[in-house]
Amino acid sequence: MAIEPTTTMGSPLPTSPTPTTVSKAGMGKDDFLKLLVGQLKNQDPQNPQGSDQFMGQMAQFSMVEQLTNLAATMTKSQTVGLLGHTVSYIGPDKTKVTGTVDSVNTSSATATITVDGKAGIDPTKVTEVR
């Protein structure tokens, strides 16, 4: 899939680099959809994009969506595997806390664990599992 460059009227590009923030996950599904919409808005009306290219991009978007859902499900499943294990994690005061995982809450978008009665701990803060 090739993305054709477009020209826009307006201010010139900056000559000095500006700092940008890059996500660890790379391009997400929202970014992909914004790119697709932008591409549709800026296509040449005299030579519109073919329907086969559009369908290919929609299929890619669907794949990105399904991979995102699969990754979220896998993360929740792995968190459930912590039940009953002794873990160490970095607490809010930046100290190492150790305890046993009592429960896992997967009802929200991100899973949380309860360690020795303290709920709402982010599993990504876990540094050690025994």
N, CA, C and O atoms as a DFTB+ gen file, in Angstrom:
520 C
 N C O
     1  1       0.851      -1.169       0.000
     2  2       0.000       0.000       0.000
     3  2       0.891       1.224       0.000
     4  3       1.686       1.417       0.920
     5  1       0.767       2.044      -1.014
     6  2       1.555       3.262      -1.098
     7  2       0.692       4.445      -0.699
     8  3      -0.485       4.521      -1.054
     9  1       1.282       5.353       0.034
    10  2       0.574       6.566       0.429
    11  2       1.209       7.705      -0.345
    12  3       2.399       7.988      -0.207
    13  1       0.402       8.343      -1.151
    14  2       0.881       9.431      -1.973
    15  2       1.006      10.707      -1.147
    16  3       0.116      11.017      -0.355
    17  1       2.099      11.452      -1.323
    18  2       2.223      12.717      -0.590
    19  2       1.241      13.741      -1.126
    20  3       0.902      13.726      -2.309
    21  1       0.795      14.612      -0.273
    22  2      -0.108      15.675      -0.687
    23  2       0.542      17.007      -0.373
    24  3       1.366      17.108       0.537
    25  1       0.178      18.004      -1.110
    26  2       0.688      19.344      -0.837
    27  2      -0.430      20.152      -0.221
    28  3      -1.596      19.999      -0.584
    29  1      -0.071      21.006       0.706
    30  2      -1.059      21.848       1.350
    31  2      -0.602      23.280       1.283
    32  3       0.595      23.561       1.228
    33  1      -1.538      24.167       1.289
    34  2      -1.233      25.588       1.311
    35  2      -1.154      26.008       2.764
    36  3      -1.933      25.520       3.583
    37  1      -0.261      26.876       3.100
    38  2      -0.171      27.329       4.483
    39  2       1.261      27.634       4.837
    40  3       2.087      27.891       3.962
    41  1       1.554      27.605       6.113
    42  2       2.882      27.960       6.577
    43  2       3.881      26.889       6.169
    44  3       3.539      25.708       6.097
    45  1       5.135      27.308       5.898
    46  2       6.154      26.333       5.514
    47  2       6.512      25.433       6.696
    48  3       6.235      25.758       7.851
    49  1       7.125      24.313       6.386
    50  2       7.553      23.400       7.423
    51  2       8.644      24.046       8.261
    52  3       9.424      24.837       7.731
    53  1       8.726      23.738       9.556
    54  2       9.761      24.316      10.391
    55  2      11.137      23.845       9.935
    56  3      11.291      22.711       9.483
    57  1      12.141      24.722      10.054
    58  2      13.488      24.376       9.619
    59  2      14.281      23.697      10.711
    60  3      15.236      22.977      10.419
    61  1      13.910      23.908      11.963
    62  2      14.617      23.237      13.045
    63  2      13.743      22.110      13.587
    64  3      12.517      22.219      13.616
    65  1      14.393      21.022      14.017
    66  2      13.586      19.910      14.535
    67  2      12.875      20.299      15.819
    68  3      13.404      21.034      16.654
    69  1      11.659      19.782      15.951
    70  2      10.909      20.022      17.179
    71  2      10.764      18.705      17.897
    72  3      10.599      17.670      17.251
    73  1      10.821      18.711      19.233
    74  2      10.700      17.441      19.960
    75  2       9.312      16.851      19.792
    76  3       8.307      17.561      19.827
    77  1       9.274      15.550      19.610
    78  2       8.001      14.858      19.501
    79  2       7.997      13.676      20.461
    80  3       9.049      13.169      20.849
    81  1       6.824      13.259      20.828
    82  2       6.679      12.106      21.699
    83  2       6.259      10.926      20.852
    84  3       5.278      11.009      20.113
    85  1       6.986       9.832      20.949
    86  2       6.675       8.634      20.187
    87  2       6.188       7.578      21.155
    88  3       6.838       7.283      22.158
    89  1       5.030       7.011      20.840
    90  2       4.448       5.965      21.673
    91  2       5.262       4.686      21.543
    92  3       5.783       4.381      20.471
    93  1       5.371       3.938      22.639
    94  2       6.071       2.658      22.602
    95  2       5.342       1.678      21.701
    96  3       5.969       0.825      21.073
    97  1       4.040       1.793      21.633
    98  2       3.244       0.840      20.867
    99  2       3.262       1.149      19.377
   100  3       2.803       0.324      18.588
   101  1       3.772       2.299      18.961
   102  2       3.776       2.662      17.552
   103  2       2.421       3.206      17.143
   104  3       1.723       3.841      17.933
   105  1       2.064       2.945      15.898
   106  2       0.814       3.453      15.348
   107  2      -0.355       2.625      15.848
   108  3      -0.401       1.415      15.630
   109  1      -1.292       3.263      16.511
   110  2      -2.465       2.573      17.041
   111  2      -3.616       2.610      16.069
   112  3      -3.517       3.182      14.984
   113  1      -4.717       1.991      16.473
   114  2      -5.876       1.922      15.585
   115  2      -6.473       3.294      15.330
   116  3      -6.959       3.552      14.229
   117  1      -6.450       4.188      16.322
   118  2      -6.977       5.539      16.110
   119  2      -6.122       6.306      15.110
   120  3      -6.645       7.031      14.264
   121  1      -4.799       6.142      15.210
   122  2      -3.895       6.799      14.261
   123  2      -4.128       6.289      12.844
   124  3      -4.127       7.059      11.884
   125  1      -4.327       4.975      12.731
   126  2      -4.565       4.376      11.423
   127  2      -5.841       4.919      10.798
   128  3      -5.873       5.227       9.607
   129  1      -6.900       5.036      11.606
   130  2      -8.169       5.540      11.097
   131  2      -8.049       7.005      10.690
   132  3      -8.600       7.409       9.666
   133  1      -7.333       7.806      11.483
   134  2      -7.122       9.222      11.127
   135  2      -6.363       9.342       9.811
   136  3      -6.680      10.191       8.978
   137  1      -5.353       8.482       9.628
   138  2      -4.591       8.493       8.388
   139  2      -5.480       8.131       7.204
   140  3      -5.399       8.759       6.148
   141  1      -6.318       7.129       7.376
   142  2      -7.221       6.704       6.312
   143  2      -8.206       7.808       5.954
   144  3      -8.427       8.074       4.772
   145  1      -8.801       8.456       6.953
   146  2      -9.751       9.548       6.699
   147  2      -9.041      10.714       6.011
   148  3      -9.572      11.299       5.067
   149  1      -7.845      11.047       6.482
   150  2      -7.076      12.122       5.859
   151  2      -6.756      11.819       4.410
   152  3      -6.810      12.705       3.557
   153  1      -6.425      10.578       4.131
   154  2      -6.125      10.155       2.768
   155  2      -7.358      10.293       1.878
   156  3      -7.251      10.735       0.735
   157  1      -8.536       9.915       2.400
   158  2      -9.769      10.039       1.620
   159  2     -10.121      11.494       1.366
   160  3     -10.581      11.844       0.279
   161  1      -9.905      12.354       2.377
   162  2     -10.220      13.777       2.219
   163  2      -9.330      14.453       1.181
   164  3      -9.767      15.358       0.469
   165  1      -8.090      14.010       1.104
   166  2      -7.115      14.690       0.246
   167  2      -6.877      14.015      -1.094
   168  3      -5.942      14.376      -1.809
   169  1      -7.702      13.048      -1.443
   170  2      -7.478      12.389      -2.729
   171  2      -7.923      13.295      -3.875
   172  3      -8.763      14.178      -3.700
   173  1      -7.361      13.065      -5.013
   174  2      -7.660      13.845      -6.213
   175  2      -9.051      13.472      -6.720
   176  3      -9.285      12.313      -7.064
   177  1      -9.998      14.448      -6.774
   178  2     -11.353      14.114      -7.233
   179  2     -11.397      13.636      -8.686
   180  3     -12.316      12.914      -9.074
   181  1     -10.400      14.039      -9.496
   182  2     -10.351      13.620     -10.896
   183  2      -9.835      12.186     -11.036
   184  3     -10.067      11.530     -12.051
   185  1      -9.131      11.710     -10.002
   186  2      -8.567      10.369     -10.044
   187  2      -8.734       9.733      -8.662
   188  3      -7.747       9.536      -7.953
   189  1      -9.963       9.412      -8.273
   190  2     -10.187       8.889      -6.925
   191  2      -9.542       7.513      -6.740
   192  3      -9.258       6.785      -7.691
   193  1      -9.333       7.209      -5.485
   194  2      -8.763       5.919      -5.127
   195  2      -9.713       4.806      -5.534
   196  3     -10.926       4.935      -5.367
   197  1      -9.181       3.726      -6.060
   198  2     -10.017       2.600      -6.473
   199  2     -10.649       1.896      -5.288
   200  3     -10.113       1.925      -4.181
   201  1     -11.785       1.265      -5.520
   202  2     -12.489       0.581      -4.438
   203  2     -11.679      -0.598      -3.901
   204  3     -11.794      -0.939      -2.723
   205  1     -10.856      -1.228      -4.758
   206  2     -10.042      -2.352      -4.280
   207  2      -9.000      -1.881      -3.272
   208  3      -8.728      -2.583      -2.298
   209  1      -8.413      -0.706      -3.489
   210  2      -7.447      -0.165      -2.524
   211  2      -8.148       0.203      -1.218
   212  3      -7.627      -0.046      -0.131
   213  1      -9.324       0.793      -1.337
   214  2     -10.074       1.183      -0.143
   215  2     -10.443      -0.049       0.677
   216  3     -10.307      -0.038       1.901
   217  1     -10.902      -1.099       0.026
   218  2     -11.276      -2.322       0.736
   219  2     -10.052      -2.962       1.394
   220  3     -10.150      -3.511       2.492
   221  1      -8.908      -2.889       0.726
   222  2      -7.676      -3.417       1.311
   223  2      -7.306      -2.669       2.579
   224  3      -6.891      -3.278       3.565
   225  1      -7.456      -1.346       2.557
   226  2      -7.155      -0.544       3.743
   227  2      -8.151      -0.820       4.861
   228  3      -7.772      -0.850       6.032
   229  1      -9.403      -1.018       4.520
   230  2     -10.401      -1.344       5.545
   231  2     -10.104      -2.711       6.154
   232  3     -10.291      -2.904       7.355
   233  1      -9.647      -3.657       5.346
   234  2      -9.280      -4.972       5.873
   235  2      -8.089      -4.846       6.816
   236  3      -8.039      -5.521       7.844
   237  1      -7.131      -3.986       6.472
   238  2      -5.984      -3.760       7.353
   239  2      -6.437      -3.124       8.663
   240  3      -5.950      -3.486       9.733
   241  1      -7.364      -2.180       8.578
   242  2      -7.874      -1.558       9.791
   243  2      -8.563      -2.595      10.673
   244  3      -8.389      -2.586      11.892
   245  1      -9.333      -3.478      10.072
   246  2     -10.010      -4.523      10.825
   247  2      -8.988      -5.432      11.509
   248  3      -9.195      -5.850      12.648
   249  1      -7.887      -5.739      10.818
   250  2      -6.842      -6.567      11.409
   251  2      -6.177      -5.867      12.591
   252  3      -5.896      -6.497      13.610
   253  1      -5.928      -4.574      12.457
   254  2      -5.329      -3.809      13.560
   255  2      -6.263      -3.843      14.765
   256  3      -5.811      -4.018      15.896
   257  1      -7.549      -3.677      14.529
   258  2      -8.549      -3.706      15.604
   259  2      -8.544      -5.055      16.315
   260  3      -8.550      -5.105      17.545
   261  1      -8.533      -6.138      15.559
   262  2      -8.558      -7.477      16.147
   263  2      -7.264      -7.781      16.899
   264  3      -7.306      -8.418      17.952
   265  1      -6.122      -7.342      16.385
   266  2      -4.854      -7.547      17.084
   267  2      -4.814      -6.770      18.394
   268  3      -4.272      -7.253      19.387
   269  1      -5.384      -5.574      18.401
   270  2      -5.453      -4.780      19.627
   271  2      -6.310      -5.495      20.665
   272  3      -5.940      -5.569      21.837
   273  1      -7.455      -6.022      20.235
   274  2      -8.338      -6.760      21.148
   275  2      -7.654      -8.017      21.675
   276  3      -7.787      -8.348      22.853
   277  1      -6.929      -8.713      20.816
   278  2      -6.225      -9.924      21.225
   279  2      -5.140      -9.602      22.252
   280  3      -4.970     -10.330      23.230
   281  1      -4.414      -8.520      22.029
   282  2      -3.357      -8.120      22.968
   283  2      -3.952      -7.795      24.337
   284  3      -3.380      -8.168      25.361
   285  1      -5.092      -7.106      24.367
   286  2      -5.738      -6.772      25.638
   287  2      -6.196      -8.032      26.361
   288  3      -6.051      -8.136      27.579
   289  1      -6.744      -8.981      25.625
   290  2      -7.191     -10.235      26.218
   291  2      -6.008     -11.030      26.766
   292  3      -6.096     -11.604      27.851
   293  1      -4.921     -11.066      26.032
   294  2      -3.729     -11.789      26.484
   295  2      -3.171     -11.162      27.756
   296  3      -2.754     -11.881      28.664
   297  1      -3.158      -9.850      27.833
   298  2      -2.648      -9.166      29.021
   299  2      -3.487      -9.522      30.240
   300  3      -2.948      -9.798      31.311
   301  1      -4.812      -9.516      30.077
   302  2      -5.695      -9.883      31.184
   303  2      -5.480     -11.337      31.593
   304  3      -5.465     -11.649      32.784
   305  1      -5.313     -12.228      30.618
   306  2      -5.098     -13.645      30.917
   307  2      -3.802     -13.852      31.684
   308  3      -3.751     -14.645      32.625
   309  1      -2.761     -13.146      31.285
   310  2      -1.476     -13.265      31.974
   311  2      -1.570     -12.731      33.388
   312  3      -0.923     -13.261      34.292
   313  1      -2.364     -11.692      33.598
   314  2      -2.527     -11.125      34.933
   315  2      -3.218     -12.125      35.850
   316  3      -2.870     -12.220      37.027
   317  1      -4.186     -12.870      35.335
   318  2      -4.877     -13.881      36.133
   319  2      -3.875     -14.929      36.621
   320  3      -4.061     -15.499      37.696
   321  1      -2.831     -15.187      35.860
   322  2      -1.801     -16.147      36.233
   323  2      -1.009     -15.732      37.468
   324  3      -0.273     -16.547      38.023
   325  1      -1.144     -14.482      37.911
   326  2      -0.434     -14.017      39.106
   327  2      -1.132     -14.429      40.403
   328  3      -0.532     -14.357      41.475
   329  1      -2.391     -14.861      40.316
   330  2      -3.154     -15.230      41.516
   331  2      -2.392     -16.219      42.389
   332  3      -1.919     -17.246      41.905
   333  1      -2.273     -15.905      43.682
   334  2      -1.631     -16.784      44.639
   335  2      -0.120     -16.684      44.683
   336  3       0.515     -17.249      45.574
   337  1       0.463     -15.972      43.732
   338  2       1.921     -15.827      43.707
   339  2       2.366     -14.644      44.562
   340  3       1.622     -13.684      44.760
   341  1       3.575     -14.734      45.056
   342  2       4.183     -13.610      45.763
   343  2       4.838     -12.721      44.719
   344  3       5.631     -13.186      43.900
   345  1       4.501     -11.443      44.756
   346  2       5.037     -10.494      43.783
   347  2       5.687      -9.320      44.494
   348  3       5.371      -9.016      45.645
   349  1       6.592      -8.672      43.796
   350  2       7.150      -7.404      44.246
   351  2       6.772      -6.375      43.192
   352  3       6.815      -6.656      41.994
   353  1       6.405      -5.196      43.636
   354  2       6.033      -4.132      42.708
   355  2       6.513      -2.798      43.264
   356  3       6.856      -2.684      44.440
   357  1       6.529      -1.807      42.404
   358  2       6.935      -0.469      42.799
   359  2       5.697       0.279      43.272
   360  3       4.762       0.493      42.500
   361  1       5.689       0.676      44.542
   362  2       4.550       1.379      45.125
   363  2       4.499       2.835      44.698
   364  3       5.409       3.321      44.026
   365  1       3.426       3.541      45.090
   366  2       3.260       4.942      44.713
   367  2       4.384       5.837      45.231
   368  3       4.690       6.868      44.631
   369  1       4.991       5.442      46.340
   370  2       6.093       6.245      46.891
   371  2       7.445       5.788      46.351
   372  3       8.487       6.137      46.906
   373  1       7.428       5.001      45.260
   374  2       8.618       4.521      44.554
   375  2       9.439       3.524      45.356
   376  3      10.624       3.341      45.076
   377  1       8.831       2.871      46.354
   378  2       9.518       1.846      47.124
   379  2       9.058       0.470      46.677
   380  3       7.969       0.317      46.125
   381  1       9.890      -0.526      46.917
   382  2       9.555      -1.894      46.552
   383  2       8.631      -2.484      47.618
   384  3       8.937      -2.449      48.810
   385  1       7.489      -3.029      47.166
   386  2       6.507      -3.637      48.055
   387  2       6.371      -5.108      47.639
   388  3       6.302      -5.416      46.449
   389  1       6.332      -6.009      48.622
   390  2       6.203      -7.435      48.343
   391  2       4.969      -7.987      49.058
   392  3       4.695      -7.628      50.203
   393  1       4.243      -8.846      48.385
   394  2       3.053      -9.466      48.978
   395  2       2.485     -10.516      48.052
   396  3       3.011     -10.758      46.966
   397  1       1.396     -11.141      48.496
   398  2       0.739     -12.199      47.729
   399  2      -0.480     -11.642      47.004
   400  3      -1.261     -10.885      47.580
   401  1      -0.638     -12.018      45.743
   402  2      -1.779     -11.562      44.941
   403  2      -3.027     -12.288      45.420
   404  3      -3.141     -13.508      45.305
   405  1      -3.979     -11.496      45.970
   406  2      -5.237     -12.037      46.490
   407  2      -6.290     -12.189      45.403
   408  3      -7.018     -13.180      45.360
   409  1      -6.361     -11.188      44.522
   410  2      -7.385     -11.225      43.472
   411  2      -6.943     -10.405      42.275
   412  3      -6.009      -9.607      42.348
   413  1      -7.644     -10.625      41.167
   414  2      -7.397      -9.899      39.918
   415  2      -8.733      -9.341      39.455
   416  3      -9.730     -10.062      39.411
   417  1      -8.756      -8.062      39.110
   418  2      -9.969      -7.424      38.609
   419  2      -9.782      -7.141      37.121
   420  3      -8.946      -6.320      36.744
   421  1     -10.557      -7.818      36.279
   422  2     -10.463      -7.620      34.831
   423  2     -11.722      -6.979      34.267
   424  3     -11.960      -7.042      33.061
   425  1     -12.528      -6.364      35.121
   426  2     -13.798      -5.814      34.648
   427  2     -13.636      -4.500      33.892
   428  3     -14.512      -4.139      33.107
   429  1     -12.547      -3.780      34.106
   430  2     -12.345      -2.517      33.394
   431  2     -11.444      -2.753      32.182
   432  3     -11.045      -3.885      31.908
   433  1     -11.131      -1.685      31.465
   434  2     -10.298      -1.798      30.265
   435  2      -8.908      -2.328      30.592
   436  3      -8.315      -3.054      29.793
   437  1      -8.387      -1.969      31.763
   438  2      -7.084      -2.470      32.188
   439  2      -7.256      -3.290      33.457
   440  3      -8.006      -2.908      34.355
   441  1      -6.567      -4.402      33.525
   442  2      -6.645      -5.271      34.696
   443  2      -5.883      -4.649      35.863
   444  3      -4.893      -3.946      35.661
   445  1      -6.347      -4.909      37.080
   446  2      -5.642      -4.513      38.293
   447  2      -5.581      -5.706      39.226
   448  3      -6.382      -6.635      39.120
   449  1      -4.617      -5.673      40.146
   450  2      -4.485      -6.767      41.092
   451  2      -4.614      -6.247      42.518
   452  3      -4.407      -5.064      42.785
   453  1      -4.959      -7.155      43.426
   454  2      -5.003      -6.855      44.860
   455  2      -3.891      -7.656      45.522
   456  3      -3.853      -8.883      45.427
   457  1      -2.982      -6.947      46.198
   458  2      -1.854      -7.588      46.864
   459  2      -1.978      -7.336      48.362
   460  3      -1.973      -6.190      48.812
   461  1      -2.089      -8.422      49.132
   462  2      -2.237      -8.339      50.588
   463  2      -3.302      -7.325      51.005
   464  3      -3.091      -6.521      51.914
   465  1      -4.455      -7.377      50.322
   466  2      -5.588      -6.524      50.669
   467  2      -5.559      -5.137      50.054
   468  3      -6.538      -4.400      50.176
   469  1      -4.472      -4.754      49.397
   470  2      -4.391      -3.433      48.758
   471  2      -4.800      -3.581      47.293
   472  3      -4.094      -4.197      46.494
   473  1      -5.963      -2.998      46.957
   474  2      -6.535      -3.140      45.612
   475  2      -6.052      -2.040      44.668
   476  3      -5.508      -1.021      45.094
   477  1      -6.267      -2.279      43.374
   478  2      -6.009      -1.269      42.360
   479  2      -4.561      -1.146      41.930
   480  3      -4.157      -0.091      41.442
   481  1      -3.780      -2.179      42.095
   482  2      -2.367      -2.126      41.715
   483  2      -2.230      -2.477      40.235
   484  3      -2.785      -3.467      39.758
   485  1      -1.488      -1.652      39.532
   486  2      -1.238      -1.852      38.111
   487  2      -0.262      -3.017      37.935
   488  3       0.853      -2.961      38.453
   489  1      -0.658      -4.073      37.214
   490  2       0.238      -5.221      37.050
   491  2       1.531      -4.892      36.312
   492  3       2.507      -5.633      36.430
   493  1       1.558      -3.808      35.563
   494  2       2.798      -3.440      34.868
   495  2       3.854      -2.924      35.843
   496  3       5.020      -2.781      35.477
   497  1       3.455      -2.648      37.065
   498  2       4.405      -2.197      38.100
   499  2       5.088      -3.372      38.788
   500  3       6.020      -3.175      39.568
   501  1       4.630      -4.602      38.506
   502  2       5.227      -5.796      39.102
   503  2       6.625      -5.992      38.539
   504  3       6.819      -6.017      37.323
   505  1       7.602      -6.133      39.438
   506  2       8.991      -6.308      39.027
   507  2       9.511      -7.718      39.245
   508  3      10.535      -8.101      38.679
   509  1       8.804      -8.496      40.070
   510  2       9.254      -9.847      40.393
   511  2       8.059     -10.706      40.768
   512  3       7.150     -10.253      41.463
   513  1       8.066     -11.957      40.300
   514  2       7.017     -12.926      40.634
   515  2       7.721     -14.172      41.166
   516  3       8.661     -14.677      40.553
   517  1       7.248     -14.663      42.326
   518  2       7.821     -15.889      42.907
   519  2       6.730     -16.904      43.113
   520  3       6.995     -18.007      43.592
